[in-house]
């Protein structure tokens, strides 16, 4: 965390509304992307983004600078999204980016000349992702869509880097198996 961000957070902790706005502007897209990846719905992601920032600003005085602010923010966003998913049990997904990454991992399914097949594959990946365990969906969204490193994932998920790699492998395998089942 750079000194400028530290000062900005300290200003937030002192109730500076301008600092709140700067924090919001700096991180709103990040929080939205996490929420969208977890909730798979534009409106839900927008609502969750607002709720996450309300929570962050309510709890900003609890931030103790022991980790990066972004790690703390990711943890809050992920936990709130998981809570929301448990409450609603919605299983809809619109994950074009993750679909493309899946297709890169499985080039044999990438047939650009056949749009219908591509849309069907996209739908299968969306459905498979929506039905993953929360832990697997979370790690895939944070790694594949948000681009977090293994170390960052370990901090956000409160586990070892080795466990992150293992869980990510399990999540990718589960996603691949679910897509293959849907395709057959």
Backbone as JSON Lines, residues from 0, in Angstrom:
{"i":0,"aa":"X","n":[0.86,-1.16,0.0],"ca":[0.0,0.0,0.0],"c":[0.91,1.23,0.0]}
{"i":1,"aa":"X","n":[0.64,2.13,-0.93],"ca":[1.47,3.33,-0.98],"c":[1.0,4.35,0.05]}
{"i":2,"aa":"X","n":[1.84,5.31,0.31],"ca":[1.56,6.31,1.35],"c":[0.31,7.12,1.02]}
{"i":3,"aa":"X","n":[0.12,7.42,-0.26],"ca":[-1.05,8.2,-0.67],"c":[-2.36,7.48,-0.31]}
{"i":4,"aa":"X","n":[-2.39,6.17,-0.55],"ca":[-3.58,5.39,-0.22],"c":[-3.76,5.32,1.3]}
{"i":5,"aa":"X","n":[-2.68,5.17,2.03],"ca":[-2.75,5.13,3.49],"c":[-3.37,6.42,4.02]}
{"i":6,"aa":"X","n":[-2.92,7.55,3.5],"ca":[-3.45,8.86,3.93],"c":[-4.93,8.95,3.58]}
{"i":7,"aa":"X","n":[-5.29,8.48,2.4],"ca":[-6.69,8.51,1.96],"c":[-7.57,7.69,2.9]}
{"i":8,"aa":"X","n":[-7.11,6.53,3.28],"ca":[-7.87,5.67,4.19],"c":[-7.98,6.32,5.57]}
{"i":9,"aa":"X","n":[-6.89,6.9,6.03],"ca":[-6.92,7.6,7.32],"c":[-7.91,8.76,7.29]}
{"i":10,"aa":"X","n":[-7.97,9.45,6.16],"ca":[-8.95,10.53,6.03],"c":[-10.37,9.97,6.08]}
{"i":11,"aa":"X","n":[-10.58,8.83,5.45],"ca":[-11.9,8.17,5.53],"c":[-12.23,7.84,6.97]}
{"i":12,"aa":"X","n":[-11.25,7.33,7.69],"ca":[-11.47,6.95,9.08],"c":[-11.8,8.16,9.95]}
{"i":13,"aa":"X","n":[-11.43,9.34,9.49],"ca":[-11.74,10.57,10.21],"c":[-13.04,11.2,9.72]}
{"i":14,"aa":"X","n":[-13.72,10.54,8.76],"ca":[-15.02,11.02,8.3],"c":[-14.98,11.98,7.12]}
{"i":15,"aa":"X","n":[-13.87,12.06,6.42],"ca":[-13.73,12.96,5.27],"c":[-14.53,12.42,4.09]}
{"i":16,"aa":"X","n":[-15.6,13.11,3.72],"ca":[-16.48,12.65,2.63],"c":[-15.76,12.64,1.28]}
{"i":17,"aa":"X","n":[-14.87,13.59,1.07],"ca":[-14.11,13.63,-0.18],"c":[-13.23,12.38,-0.3]}
{"i":18,"aa":"X","n":[-12.66,11.94,0.8],"ca":[-11.85,10.72,0.8],"c":[-12.72,9.5,0.5]}
{"i":19,"aa":"X","n":[-13.93,9.46,1.05],"ca":[-14.87,8.37,0.75],"c":[-15.1,8.3,-0.76]}
{"i":20,"aa":"X","n":[-15.35,9.46,-1.35],"ca":[-15.63,9.51,-2.78],"c":[-14.43,9.02,-3.59]}
{"i":21,"aa":"X","n":[-13.24,9.41,-3.18],"ca":[-12.03,8.97,-3.89],"c":[-11.84,7.45,-3.78]}
{"i":22,"aa":"X","n":[-12.1,6.91,-2.61],"ca":[-12.01,5.44,-2.43],"c":[-13.04,4.76,-3.33]}
{"i":23,"aa":"X","n":[-14.26,5.29,-3.33],"ca":[-15.31,4.72,-4.16],"c":[-14.9,4.74,-5.63]}
{"i":24,"aa":"X","n":[-14.44,5.88,-6.12],"ca":[-14.07,6.0,-7.52],"c":[-12.9,5.07,-7.88]}
{"i":25,"aa":"X","n":[-11.99,4.89,-6.95],"ca":[-10.83,4.05,-7.21],"c":[-11.19,2.57,-7.29]}
{"i":26,"aa":"X","n":[-12.14,2.12,-6.47],"ca":[-12.41,0.69,-6.34],"c":[-13.78,0.23,-6.84]}
{"i":27,"aa":"X","n":[-14.62,1.13,-7.31],"ca":[-15.99,0.73,-7.68],"c":[-16.01,-0.31,-8.79]}
{"i":28,"aa":"X","n":[-15.14,-0.16,-9.79],"ca":[-15.13,-1.14,-10.88],"c":[-14.66,-2.51,-10.4]}
{"i":29,"aa":"X","n":[-13.69,-2.52,-9.53],"ca":[-13.19,-3.78,-8.97],"c":[-14.3,-4.5,-8.21]}
{"i":30,"aa":"X","n":[-14.99,-3.78,-7.34],"ca":[-16.07,-4.38,-6.55],"c":[-17.19,-4.84,-7.47]}
{"i":31,"aa":"X","n":[-17.53,-4.02,-8.45],"ca":[-18.59,-4.4,-9.39],"c":[-18.21,-5.69,-10.12]}
{"i":32,"aa":"X","n":[-16.97,-5.79,-10.59],"ca":[-16.55,-6.99,-11.32],"c":[-16.62,-8.24,-10.45]}
{"i":33,"aa":"X","n":[-16.22,-8.12,-9.21],"ca":[-16.33,-9.27,-8.29],"c":[-17.81,-9.62,-8.1]}
{"i":34,"aa":"X","n":[-18.63,-8.62,-7.85],"ca":[-20.06,-8.86,-7.63],"c":[-20.71,-9.47,-8.87]}
{"i":35,"aa":"X","n":[-20.37,-8.95,-10.02],"ca":[-20.95,-9.48,-11.25],"c":[-20.49,-10.93,-11.48]}
{"i":36,"aa":"X","n":[-19.23,-11.18,-11.24],"ca":[-18.73,-12.55,-11.4],"c":[-19.37,-13.53,-10.44]}
{"i":37,"aa":"X","n":[-19.72,-13.05,-9.26],"ca":[-20.31,-13.93,-8.24],"c":[-21.82,-14.05,-8.39]}
{"i":38,"aa":"X","n":[-22.48,-12.96,-8.78],"ca":[-23.94,-12.94,-8.81],"c":[-24.52,-13.1,-10.21]}
{"i":39,"aa":"X","n":[-23.71,-12.87,-11.23],"ca":[-24.08,-13.13,-12.63],"c":[-25.27,-12.33,-13.12]}
{"i":40,"aa":"X","n":[-25.46,-11.16,-12.57],"ca":[-26.6,-10.35,-12.97],"c":[-26.23,-8.88,-12.78]}
{"i":41,"aa":"X","n":[-26.45,-8.08,-13.8],"ca":[-26.05,-6.67,-13.78],"c":[-26.69,-5.91,-12.63]}
{"i":42,"aa":"X","n":[-28.0,-6.05,-12.47],"ca":[-28.7,-5.31,-11.42],"c":[-28.26,-5.74,-10.03]}
{"i":43,"aa":"X","n":[-28.12,-7.05,-9.86],"ca":[-27.65,-7.56,-8.56],"c":[-26.24,-7.07,-8.26]}
{"i":44,"aa":"X","n":[-25.39,-7.04,-9.28],"ca":[-24.01,-6.58,-9.09],"c":[-23.97,-5.1,-8.74]}
{"i":45,"aa":"X","n":[-24.83,-4.3,-9.37],"ca":[-24.88,-2.87,-9.04],"c":[-25.36,-2.67,-7.6]}
{"i":46,"aa":"X","n":[-26.4,-3.39,-7.23],"ca":[-26.9,-3.3,-5.85],"c":[-25.84,-3.74,-4.85]}
{"i":47,"aa":"X","n":[-25.18,-4.84,-5.16],"ca":[-24.16,-5.36,-4.25],"c":[-22.98,-4.4,-4.13]}
{"i":48,"aa":"X","n":[-22.62,-3.76,-5.23],"ca":[-21.53,-2.78,-5.19],"c":[-21.86,-1.68,-4.19]}
{"i":49,"aa":"X","n":[-23.09,-1.19,-4.25],"ca":[-23.51,-0.15,-3.3],"c":[-23.47,-0.68,-1.87]}
{"i":50,"aa":"X","n":[-23.98,-1.88,-1.68],"ca":[-24.01,-2.46,-0.33],"c":[-22.6,-2.7,0.21]}
{"i":51,"aa":"X","n":[-21.7,-3.14,-0.65],"ca":[-20.31,-3.37,-0.22],"c":[-19.68,-2.05,0.23]}
{"i":52,"aa":"X","n":[-19.89,-0.99,-0.53],"ca":[-19.29,0.29,-0.14],"c":[-19.93,0.85,1.12]}
{"i":53,"aa":"X","n":[-21.22,0.62,1.3],"ca":[-21.83,1.03,2.57],"c":[-21.17,0.29,3.73]}
{"i":54,"aa":"X","n":[-20.97,-1.01,3.56],"ca":[-20.33,-1.81,4.61],"c":[-18.89,-1.34,4.84]}
{"i":55,"aa":"X","n":[-18.17,-1.1,3.77],"ca":[-16.78,-0.65,3.89],"c":[-16.71,0.66,4.67]}
{"i":56,"aa":"X","n":[-17.59,1.58,4.34],"ca":[-17.55,2.87,5.02],"c":[-18.05,2.77,6.46]}
{"i":57,"aa":"X","n":[-18.94,1.82,6.73],"ca":[-19.36,1.59,8.11],"c":[-18.22,0.99,8.94]}
{"i":58,"aa":"X","n":[-17.41,0.14,8.29],"ca":[-16.37,-0.62,8.99],"c":[-14.96,-0.06,8.77]}
{"i":59,"aa":"X","n":[-14.83,1.07,8.1],"ca":[-13.51,1.58,7.74],"c":[-12.61,1.77,8.96]}
{"i":60,"aa":"X","n":[-13.2,2.08,10.1],"ca":[-12.39,2.27,11.31],"c":[-11.81,0.95,11.83]}
{"i":61,"aa":"X","n":[-12.33,-0.17,11.34],"ca":[-11.8,-1.47,11.75],"c":[-10.59,-1.89,10.91]}
{"i":62,"aa":"X","n":[-10.35,-1.16,9.81],"ca":[-9.18,-1.48,8.99],"c":[-7.93,-1.02,9.71]}
{"i":63,"aa":"X","n":[-6.98,-1.95,9.94],"ca":[-5.81,-1.68,10.79],"c":[-4.49,-1.64,10.02]}
{"i":64,"aa":"X","n":[-4.54,-1.63,8.7],"ca":[-3.33,-1.54,7.87],"c":[-2.41,-2.75,8.02]}
{"i":65,"aa":"X","n":[-2.95,-3.89,8.44],"ca":[-2.16,-5.11,8.57],"c":[-2.04,-5.83,7.22]}
{"i":66,"aa":"X","n":[-2.95,-5.53,6.32],"ca":[-2.92,-6.09,4.97],"c":[-3.16,-4.94,4.0]}
{"i":67,"aa":"X","n":[-3.11,-5.23,2.72],"ca":[-3.46,-4.21,1.74],"c":[-4.94,-3.9,1.85]}
{"i":68,"aa":"X","n":[-5.28,-2.67,1.6],"ca":[-6.68,-2.27,1.62],"c":[-7.47,-3.09,0.6]}
{"i":69,"aa":"X","n":[-6.87,-3.32,-0.57],"ca":[-7.59,-4.07,-1.61],"c":[-7.9,-5.49,-1.15]}
{"i":70,"aa":"X","n":[-7.03,-6.1,-0.38],"ca":[-7.29,-7.44,0.16],"c":[-8.49,-7.41,1.09]}
{"i":71,"aa":"X","n":[-8.53,-6.42,1.96],"ca":[-9.64,-6.25,2.89],"c":[-10.93,-6.02,2.12]}
{"i":72,"aa":"X","n":[-10.87,-5.19,1.09],"ca":[-12.04,-4.88,0.27],"c":[-12.53,-6.13,-0.47]}
{"i":73,"aa":"X","n":[-11.62,-6.89,-1.08],"ca":[-12.0,-8.13,-1.76],"c":[-12.68,-9.09,-0.79]}
{"i":74,"aa":"X","n":[-12.14,-9.21,0.39],"ca":[-12.7,-10.14,1.37],"c":[-14.14,-9.75,1.71]}
{"i":75,"aa":"X","n":[-14.37,-8.47,1.93],"ca":[-15.73,-8.0,2.23],"c":[-16.65,-8.26,1.05]}
{"i":76,"aa":"X","n":[-16.2,-7.91,-0.15],"ca":[-17.03,-8.09,-1.35],"c":[-17.38,-9.57,-1.56]}
{"i":77,"aa":"X","n":[-16.4,-10.43,-1.47],"ca":[-16.63,-11.87,-1.68],"c":[-17.59,-12.41,-0.62]}
{"i":78,"aa":"X","n":[-17.35,-12.08,0.63],"ca":[-18.22,-12.6,1.7],"c":[-19.66,-12.11,1.54]}
{"i":79,"aa":"X","n":[-19.84,-10.85,1.18],"ca":[-21.2,-10.34,1.0],"c":[-21.87,-11.01,-0.2]}
{"i":80,"aa":"X","n":[-21.13,-11.24,-1.26],"ca":[-21.7,-11.92,-2.43],"c":[-22.08,-13.36,-2.1]}
{"i":81,"aa":"X","n":[-21.23,-14.04,-1.35],"ca":[-21.55,-15.41,-0.95],"c":[-22.8,-15.43,-0.08]}
{"i":82,"aa":"X","n":[-22.92,-14.48,0.83],"ca":[-24.12,-14.39,1.66],"c":[-25.36,-14.18,0.79]}
{"i":83,"aa":"X","n":[-25.24,-13.3,-0.19],"ca":[-26.37,-13.02,-1.08],"c":[-26.74,-14.26,-1.89]}
{"i":84,"aa":"X","n":[-25.75,-14.95,-2.4],"ca":[-26.02,-16.17,-3.17],"c":[-26.73,-17.22,-2.32]}
{"i":85,"aa":"X","n":[-26.31,-17.35,-1.09],"ca":[-26.95,-18.33,-0.2],"c":[-28.4,-17.94,0.05]}
{"i":86,"aa":"X","n":[-28.64,-16.65,0.22],"ca":[-30.01,-16.2,0.48],"c":[-30.9,-16.43,-0.73]}
{"i":87,"aa":"X","n":[-30.46,-16.04,-1.87],"ca":[-31.3,-16.07,-3.07],"c":[-31.28,-17.4,-3.81]}
{"i":88,"aa":"X","n":[-30.18,-18.12,-3.72],"ca":[-30.01,-19.38,-4.44],"c":[-30.27,-19.21,-5.94]}
{"i":89,"aa":"X","n":[-29.85,-18.05,-6.45],"ca":[-29.97,-17.83,-7.89],"c":[-28.81,-18.53,-8.58]}
{"i":90,"aa":"X","n":[-29.12,-19.1,-9.71],"ca":[-28.09,-19.82,-10.45],"c":[-28.0,-19.37,-11.91]}
{"i":91,"aa":"X","n":[-28.11,-18.05,-12.13],"ca":[-28.0,-17.54,-13.5],"c":[-26.61,-16.97,-13.7]}
{"i":92,"aa":"X","n":[-26.07,-17.12,-14.89],"ca":[-24.73,-16.61,-15.15],"c":[-24.64,-15.98,-16.53]}
{"i":93,"aa":"X","n":[-23.83,-14.95,-16.63],"ca":[-23.51,-14.35,-17.92],"c":[-22.02,-14.06,-17.87]}
{"i":94,"aa":"X","n":[-21.23,-15.02,-18.26],"ca":[-19.8,-14.95,-18.03],"c":[-19.03,-15.14,-19.34]}
{"i":95,"aa":"X","n":[-19.2,-14.23,-20.24],"ca":[-18.55,-14.33,-21.53],"c":[-17.04,-14.48,-21.38]}
{"i":96,"aa":"X","n":[-16.45,-13.69,-20.51],"ca":[-15.0,-13.73,-20.34],"c":[-14.54,-15.1,-19.85]}
{"i":97,"aa":"X","n":[-15.25,-15.66,-18.88],"ca":[-14.87,-16.97,-18.36],"c":[-15.08,-18.04,-19.43]}
{"i":98,"aa":"X","n":[-16.13,-17.89,-20.24],"ca":[-16.37,-18.82,-21.33],"c":[-15.19,-18.81,-22.3]}
{"i":99,"aa":"X","n":[-14.72,-17.61,-22.63],"ca":[-13.58,-17.51,-23.54],"c":[-12.35,-18.17,-22.94]}
{"i":100,"aa":"X","n":[-12.13,-17.98,-21.65],"ca":[-10.98,-18.62,-21.0],"c":[-11.15,-20.14,-21.01]}
{"i":101,"aa":"X","n":[-12.36,-20.61,-20.79],"ca":[-12.61,-22.05,-20.84],"c":[-12.28,-22.57,-22.24]}
{"i":102,"aa":"X","n":[-12.72,-21.83,-23.26],"ca":[-12.46,-22.26,-24.62],"c":[-10.96,-22.24,-24.94]}
{"i":103,"aa":"X","n":[-10.22,-21.31,-24.34],"ca":[-8.77,-21.29,-24.53],"c":[-8.13,-22.52,-23.9]}
{"i":104,"aa":"X","n":[-8.67,-22.96,-22.76],"ca":[-8.15,-24.16,-22.09],"c":[-8.52,-25.41,-22.9]}
{"i":105,"aa":"X","n":[-9.59,-25.33,-23.68],"ca":[-10.09,-26.45,-24.47],"c":[-10.26,-26.01,-25.92]}
{"i":106,"aa":"X","n":[-9.18,-25.83,-26.65],"ca":[-9.26,-25.27,-27.99],"c":[-10.1,-26.1,-28.96]}
{"i":107,"aa":"X","n":[-10.3,-27.37,-28.69],"ca":[-11.08,-28.2,-29.6],"c":[-12.54,-27.75,-29.67]}
{"i":108,"aa":"X","n":[-13.02,-27.03,-28.66],"ca":[-14.41,-26.58,-28.69],"c":[-14.54,-25.19,-29.29]}
{"i":109,"aa":"X","n":[-13.44,-24.56,-29.65],"ca":[-13.48,-23.21,-30.18],"c":[-13.67,-23.27,-31.69]}
{"i":110,"aa":"X","n":[-14.9,-23.08,-32.15],"ca":[-15.22,-23.1,-33.57],"c":[-15.82,-21.76,-33.95]}
{"i":111,"aa":"X","n":[-14.99,-20.78,-34.28],"ca":[-15.48,-19.43,-34.53],"c":[-16.42,-19.33,-35.73]}
{"i":112,"aa":"X","n":[-16.29,-20.2,-36.71],"ca":[-17.17,-20.13,-37.88],"c":[-18.6,-20.59,-37.58]}
{"i":113,"aa":"X","n":[-18.81,-21.22,-36.47],"ca":[-20.14,-21.72,-36.14],"c":[-20.67,-20.98,-34.92]}
{"i":114,"aa":"X","n":[-21.36,-19.84,-35.14],"ca":[-21.87,-19.01,-34.04],"c":[-22.84,-19.75,-33.14]}
{"i":115,"aa":"X","n":[-23.65,-20.58,-33.72],"ca":[-24.63,-21.32,-32.93],"c":[-23.94,-22.23,-31.92]}
{"i":116,"aa":"X","n":[-22.92,-22.93,-32.36],"ca":[-22.18,-23.81,-31.46],"c":[-21.51,-23.0,-30.36]}
{"i":117,"aa":"X","n":[-20.98,-21.84,-30.73],"ca":[-20.32,-20.99,-29.74],"c":[-21.31,-20.52,-28.68]}
{"i":118,"aa":"X","n":[-22.51,-20.11,-29.12],"ca":[-23.52,-19.66,-28.16],"c":[-23.96,-20.81,-27.25]}
{"i":119,"aa":"X","n":[-24.08,-21.99,-27.83],"ca":[-24.46,-23.15,-27.04],"c":[-23.38,-23.46,-26.0]}
{"i":120,"aa":"X","n":[-22.12,-23.4,-26.41],"ca":[-21.0,-23.64,-25.5],"c":[-20.99,-22.59,-24.39]}
{"i":121,"aa":"X","n":[-21.24,-21.34,-24.78],"ca":[-21.27,-20.26,-23.8],"c":[-22.36,-20.51,-22.76]}
{"i":122,"aa":"X","n":[-23.51,-20.94,-23.22],"ca":[-24.61,-21.25,-22.32],"c":[-24.24,-22.4,-21.39]}
{"i":123,"aa":"X","n":[-23.56,-23.41,-21.92],"ca":[-23.15,-24.54,-21.1],"c":[-22.16,-24.12,-20.01]}
{"i":124,"aa":"X","n":[-21.21,-23.26,-20.38],"ca":[-20.23,-22.78,-19.39],"c":[-20.94,-21.95,-18.33]}
{"i":125,"aa":"X","n":[-21.87,-21.11,-18.75],"ca":[-22.61,-20.29,-17.8],"c":[-23.39,-21.16,-16.83]}
{"i":126,"aa":"X","n":[-24.06,-22.17,-17.37],"ca":[-24.84,-23.06,-16.52],"c":[-23.93,-23.85,-15.58]}
{"i":127,"aa":"X","n":[-22.82,-24.33,-16.11],"ca":[-21.88,-25.08,-15.27],"c":[-21.3,-24.2,-14.17]}
{"i":128,"aa":"X","n":[-20.93,-22.98,-14.51],"ca":[-20.38,-22.06,-13.52],"c":[-21.41,-21.75,-12.44]}
{"i":129,"aa":"X","n":[-22.64,-21.56,-12.85],"ca":[-23.7,-21.24,-11.89],"c":[-23.92,-22.37,-10.89]}
{"i":130,"aa":"X","n":[-23.6,-23.59,-11.28],"ca":[-23.83,-24.73,-10.41],"c":[-22.59,-25.2,-9.65]}
{"i":131,"aa":"X","n":[-21.49,-24.5,-9.79],"ca":[-20.29,-24.85,-9.02],"c":[-20.5,-24.55,-7.55]}
{"i":132,"aa":"X","n":[-19.75,-25.24,-6.71],"ca":[-19.74,-24.9,-5.29],"c":[-19.26,-23.46,-5.16]}
{"i":133,"aa":"X","n":[-19.74,-22.77,-4.14],"ca":[-19.37,-21.37,-3.96],"c":[-17.86,-21.16,-3.9]}
{"i":134,"aa":"X","n":[-17.16,-22.05,-3.22],"ca":[-15.7,-21.91,-3.09],"c":[-15.03,-21.98,-4.46]}
{"i":135,"aa":"X","n":[-15.5,-22.87,-5.32],"ca":[-14.92,-23.0,-6.65],"c":[-15.28,-21.81,-7.53]}
{"i":136,"aa":"X","n":[-16.52,-21.4,-7.47],"ca":[-16.94,-20.24,-8.25],"c":[-16.16,-19.0,-7.83]}
{"i":137,"aa":"X","n":[-16.0,-18.81,-6.53],"ca":[-15.29,-17.64,-6.0],"c":[-13.86,-17.6,-6.52]}
{"i":138,"aa":"X","n":[-13.15,-18.7,-6.41],"ca":[-11.75,-18.7,-6.81],"c":[-11.6,-18.51,-8.31]}
{"i":139,"aa":"X","n":[-12.5,-19.08,-9.1],"ca":[-12.45,-18.88,-10.55],"c":[-12.7,-17.43,-10.92]}
{"i":140,"aa":"X","n":[-13.68,-16.82,-10.3],"ca":[-13.99,-15.41,-10.59],"c":[-12.81,-14.52,-10.23]}
{"i":141,"aa":"X","n":[-12.26,-14.72,-9.05],"ca":[-11.16,-13.86,-8.6],"c":[-9.89,-14.06,-9.43]}
{"i":142,"aa":"X","n":[-9.62,-15.28,-9.84],"ca":[-8.4,-15.55,-10.62],"c":[-8.59,-15.24,-12.1]}
{"i":143,"aa":"X","n":[-9.64,-15.78,-12.69],"ca":[-9.82,-15.67,-14.14],"c":[-10.4,-14.34,-14.59]}
{"i":144,"aa":"X","n":[-11.28,-13.77,-13.79],"ca":[-11.91,-12.52,-14.2],"c":[-11.24,-11.3,-13.59]}
{"i":145,"aa":"X","n":[-10.8,-11.42,-12.35],"ca":[-10.16,-10.29,-11.68],"c":[-8.64,-10.33,-11.79]}
{"i":146,"aa":"X","n":[-8.09,-11.47,-12.14],"ca":[-6.66,-11.57,-12.35],"c":[-5.81,-11.53,-11.09]}
{"i":147,"aa":"X","n":[-6.38,-11.93,-9.96],"ca":[-5.6,-11.94,-8.73],"c":[-4.5,-12.99,-8.81]}
{"i":148,"aa":"X","n":[-3.36,-12.67,-8.22],"ca":[-2.24,-13.62,-8.16],"c":[-2.54,-14.67,-7.1]}
{"i":149,"aa":"X","n":[-1.73,-15.72,-7.08],"ca":[-1.9,-16.76,-6.07],"c":[-1.74,-16.18,-4.67]}
{"i":150,"aa":"X","n":[-0.76,-15.3,-4.49],"ca":[-0.55,-14.69,-3.18],"c":[-1.73,-13.84,-2.76]}
{"i":151,"aa":"X","n":[-2.28,-13.07,-3.71],"ca":[-3.44,-12.24,-3.39],"c":[-4.64,-13.11,-3.04]}
{"i":152,"aa":"X","n":[-4.83,-14.18,-3.8],"ca":[-5.93,-15.1,-3.5],"c":[-5.78,-15.71,-2.11]}
{"i":153,"aa":"X","n":[-4.56,-16.06,-1.75],"ca":[-4.31,-16.65,-0.43],"c":[-4.71,-15.68,0.67]}
{"i":154,"aa":"X","n":[-4.41,-14.41,0.49],"ca":[-4.77,-13.41,1.49],"c":[-6.28,-13.22,1.56]}
{"i":155,"aa":"X","n":[-6.92,-13.09,0.4],"ca":[-8.36,-12.87,0.36],"c":[-9.11,-14.07,0.93]}
{"i":156,"aa":"X","n":[-8.68,-15.26,0.57],"ca":[-9.38,-16.48,0.98],"c":[-8.88,-17.06,2.3]}
{"i":157,"aa":"X","n":[-7.87,-16.42,2.87],"ca":[-7.31,-16.83,4.16],"c":[-6.85,-18.3,4.15]}
{"i":158,"aa":"X","n":[-6.01,-18.62,3.17],"ca":[-5.45,-19.96,3.1],"c":[-4.05,-19.88,2.5]}
{"i":159,"aa":"X","n":[-3.37,-20.99,2.44],"ca":[-2.0,-21.01,1.91],"c":[-2.02,-20.92,0.38]}
{"i":160,"aa":"X","n":[-0.89,-20.51,-0.18],"ca":[-0.75,-20.45,-1.63],"c":[-0.92,-21.83,-2.24]}
{"i":161,"aa":"X","n":[-0.39,-22.84,-1.58],"ca":[-0.56,-24.21,-2.06],"c":[-2.02,-24.62,-2.12]}
{"i":162,"aa":"X","n":[-2.77,-24.24,-1.09],"ca":[-4.21,-24.55,-1.08],"c":[-4.93,-23.8,-2.19]}
{"i":163,"aa":"X","n":[-4.51,-22.57,-2.47],"ca":[-5.1,-21.79,-3.56],"c":[-4.91,-22.53,-4.88]}
{"i":164,"aa":"X","n":[-3.68,-22.97,-5.14],"ca":[-3.39,-23.68,-6.39],"c":[-4.21,-24.96,-6.49]}
{"i":165,"aa":"X","n":[-4.29,-25.67,-5.4],"ca":[-5.06,-26.91,-5.37],"c":[-6.55,-26.65,-5.62]}
{"i":166,"aa":"X","n":[-7.09,-25.66,-4.92],"ca":[-8.51,-25.34,-5.06],"c":[-8.81,-24.83,-6.47]}
{"i":167,"aa":"X","n":[-7.9,-24.04,-7.04],"ca":[-8.1,-23.53,-8.4],"c":[-8.1,-24.69,-9.4]}
{"i":168,"aa":"X","n":[-7.19,-25.63,-9.21],"ca":[-7.16,-26.81,-10.08],"c":[-8.47,-27.59,-9.96]}
{"i":169,"aa":"X","n":[-8.92,-27.8,-8.73],"ca":[-10.19,-28.51,-8.5],"c":[-11.34,-27.77,-9.17]}
{"i":170,"aa":"X","n":[-11.36,-26.45,-9.05],"ca":[-12.45,-25.66,-9.63],"c":[-12.45,-25.76,-11.15]}
{"i":171,"aa":"X","n":[-11.27,-25.68,-11.75],"ca":[-11.18,-25.8,-13.21],"c":[-11.61,-27.18,-13.67]}
{"i":172,"aa":"X","n":[-11.2,-28.2,-12.95],"ca":[-11.59,-29.57,-13.3],"c":[-13.1,-29.76,-13.17]}
{"i":173,"aa":"X","n":[-13.67,-29.25,-12.08],"ca":[-15.11,-29.37,-11.9],"c":[-15.86,-28.64,-13.0]}
{"i":174,"aa":"X","n":[-15.4,-27.43,-13.35],"ca":[-16.04,-26.68,-14.42],"c":[-15.96,-27.45,-15.73]}
{"i":175,"aa":"X","n":[-14.79,-27.97,-16.04],"ca":[-14.59,-28.73,-17.28],"c":[-15.52,-29.95,-17.32]}
{"i":176,"aa":"X","n":[-15.61,-30.69,-16.21],"ca":[-16.46,-31.88,-16.16],"c":[-17.93,-31.52,-16.33]}
{"i":177,"aa":"X","n":[-18.35,-30.45,-15.67],"ca":[-19.76,-30.04,-15.78],"c":[-20.1,-29.62,-17.22]}
{"i":178,"aa":"X","n":[-19.19,-28.9,-17.85],"ca":[-19.43,-28.48,-19.24],"c":[-19.48,-29.71,-20.14]}
{"i":179,"aa":"X","n":[-18.58,-30.65,-19.94],"ca":[-18.57,-31.86,-20.76],"c":[-19.85,-32.66,-20.58]}
{"i":180,"aa":"X","n":[-20.37,-32.73,-19.35],"ca":[-21.63,-33.44,-19.11],"c":[-22.78,-32.74,-19.82]}
{"i":181,"aa":"X","n":[-22.78,-31.42,-19.78],"ca":[-23.85,-30.68,-20.45],"c":[-23.76,-30.82,-21.97]}
{"i":182,"aa":"X","n":[-22.55,-30.97,-22.48],"ca":[-22.35,-31.07,-23.92],"c":[-22.72,-32.44,-24.47]}
{"i":183,"aa":"X","n":[-22.73,-33.44,-23.59],"ca":[-23.01,-34.8,-24.1],"c":[-24.47,-35.15,-24.01]}
